[in-house]
Amino acid sequence: MRKPLNLINKQVIHKSFGKGSIINQTDTCIEISFKTGRKKFIFPDAFDGFLTLIDEHAAESVEKVIQHMEHERKQQELAFEEEYARQRREEQLIVLRERLLRNHKRHPKSQAAFWCKSDDIDKIFTDWRVFTGVIKSGMNEGKPNKPVRLGKTSACLLTAREPRTSEKQRRIIGAFMVDDHFVGQLCEDGYIPSNPEYRLRLTDEESKKMLFWNYYINEKYPDRTTWNTGVYRYFDNVWMAQILRDIVSIKEDPGEKELARDFFEHFCKVNHINENELPEPGGTLKRL
């Protein structure tokens, strides 16, 4: 904190009133006695062109005060400009998000299956969001992956497999619809939030009945069940509908079964899928 500057009895010269003496001082005002009478001035502004202190040491101290106040003013202006720019960016982002939401086009493969590591599963189901991982190479190395296909019609499928088991044993452990306001193209932090109305977690017994490779097939290598790299992969909207339909069928608790049914019907509606015309799953395991 800056020590208050005492200028009482200091001699000054004013361009119009001549020589005078400071007789009173506050943080923002000084009073000076001239031959013509007493005058009040704004402090320290008056020393920036109108008043001159005769005492050089006092003059240097006042100059430092003026410089300090000028620095603070510039800092305030900079903070104001930065805040204004931030608000403008937020406004532009809102407009862009609303436009992208209005013009959202369903990609035939706009669902994402995630490989959930065992250490992360509890947190995923607590926070009900998943992380897309980071880019491994190139100019954007280290930045979060941007799930550009995902939007309000997308679901995230949560999968896992036990240690020392084959990839064929990858199980579906849960799923959620993406938050209605989420736009994958604008995702900077790599986190995909869930829609609070449409969330499912499977029990261990239920997940054993829901093998991921019964539904998923790598079209380039249809006979392989391999997940070599990457936290997530896109997959077909119809496959997601098949998965949700089968989750409904295995749920025994009436409340959870109703929730699963609501999820399934909502998913089919927003993705323009006729649930009565869904084919049977044709994943890799079904073809072997």
Residue pairs with C-beta under 8 A, 6 or more apart in sequence:
2 65
2 68
4 27
5 58
5 61
5 62
5 65
6 25
7 22
7 25
7 30
7 53
7 58
7 62
8 22
8 23
8 24
8 25
9 21
9 22
9 23
10 21
10 22
10 53
10 54
10 55
10 58
11 19
11 20
11 21
11 53
11 54
11 55
12 19
12 20
12 21
12 22
12 32
12 51
12 52
12 53
12 54
13 19
13 20
13 51
13 52
13 54
14 20
14 32
14 34
14 39
14 50
14 51
15 50
17 32
17 34
17 35
17 36
17 39
18 34
18 35
19 34
19 35
20 32
20 33
20 34
20 35
20 39
21 32
21 33
22 30
22 31
22 32
23 31
23 32
23 33
23 38
24 30
24 31
25 31
25 43
26 43
27 43
28 42
28 43
29 40
29 41
29 42
29 43
30 40
30 41
30 43
30 46
31 38
31 39
31 40
31 41
32 38
32 39
32 40
32 41
32 51
41 50
41 51
44 62
44 65
44 66
44 69
47 53
47 59
47 62
47 63
47 66
48 66
52 59
53 59
53 62
93 186
96 186
97 181
97 183
97 186
100 151
100 183
100 185
100 186
101 151
101 152
101 181
101 183
104 151
104 152
104 153
104 183
106 153
106 237
106 271
106 272
107 149
107 234
108 236
108 237
109 149
109 234
109 235
109 236
109 237
110 149
110 150
110 151
110 153
110 154
110 234
110 237
111 154
111 155
111 156
111 157
111 234
111 235
111 236
111 237
111 239
111 240
112 147
112 149
112 150
112 154
112 155
112 156
112 157
112 192
112 232
112 233
112 234
112 235
113 156
113 157
113 159
113 212
113 216
113 232
113 233
113 235
114 130
114 156
114 157
114 158
114 159
114 231
114 232
115 159
115 160
115 227
115 230
115 231
115 232
116 124
116 130
116 158
116 159
116 160
116 173
117 160
118 160
118 163
121 158
121 160
121 173
124 130
124 158
124 174
125 174
125 201
128 176
128 193
128 194
128 196
128 199
129 191
129 192
129 193
129 194
130 156
130 158
130 191
130 192
130 231
130 232
131 144
131 190
131 191
131 192
131 231
132 144
132 145
132 146
132 147
132 187
132 190
132 191
132 192
132 231
132 232
133 144
133 145
133 190
133 230
133 231
133 232
134 141
134 142
134 143
134 144
134 145
134 190
135 141
135 142
135 143
135 144
135 145
144 187
144 188
144 189
144 190
144 191
145 190
145 231
145 232
146 184
146 185
146 187
146 188
146 190
147 184
147 187
147 192
147 232
148 184
148 185
149 184
149 234
150 156
150 178
150 182
150 184
150 187
150 192
151 178
151 182
151 183
151 184
152 177
152 178
152 179
152 180
152 181
152 182
152 270
153 270
153 271
154 177
154 178
154 184
155 175
155 176
155 177
155 178
155 198
155 240
155 244
155 267
156 175
156 176
156 178
156 192
156 194
156 232
157 172
157 175
157 212
157 235
157 240
157 243
158 172
158 173
158 174
158 175
158 176
159 170
159 171
159 172
159 173
159 212
160 170
160 171
160 173
161 167
161 169
161 170
161 171
162 169
166 225
167 213
167 225
167 226
167 227
168 211
168 213
168 225
168 285
169 211
170 211
170 212
170 213
170 225
170 227
171 202
171 207
171 208
171 210
171 211
171 212
172 202
172 207
172 210
172 211
172 212
172 243
172 247
173 201
173 202
173 207
174 199
174 200
174 201
174 202
175 199
175 200
175 240
175 243
175 244
175 247
175 263
176 194
176 195
176 198
176 199
176 200
177 194
177 195
177 197
177 198
177 199
177 263
177 266
177 267
178 192
178 193
178 194
178 195
179 192
179 193
179 194
179 195
180 195
182 192
182 193
184 192
197 262
197 266
198 262
198 263
198 266
198 267
199 263
200 247
200 256
200 259
200 260
200 263
202 210
202 247
206 247
206 250
206 251
209 250
210 243
210 246
210 247
210 250
211 285
212 283
213 225
213 283
213 284
213 285
214 281
214 283
214 285
214 286
215 235
215 239
215 242
215 243
215 281
215 283
216 235
216 239
216 283
216 284
217 282
217 283
217 284
217 287
218 224
218 226
218 284
222 284
222 287
223 284
223 287
223 288
224 284
225 284
225 285
227 233
237 271
237 273
238 273
238 278
238 279
239 281
239 283
240 267
240 271
241 264
241 267
241 268
241 271
241 273
241 275
241 278
242 278
242 279
242 280
242 281
244 260
244 263
244 264
244 267
245 264
245 275
245 278
246 281
247 260
247 263
247 264
248 257
248 260
248 261
248 264
251 257
251 260
264 275
265 275
267 273
268 274
268 275
280 286
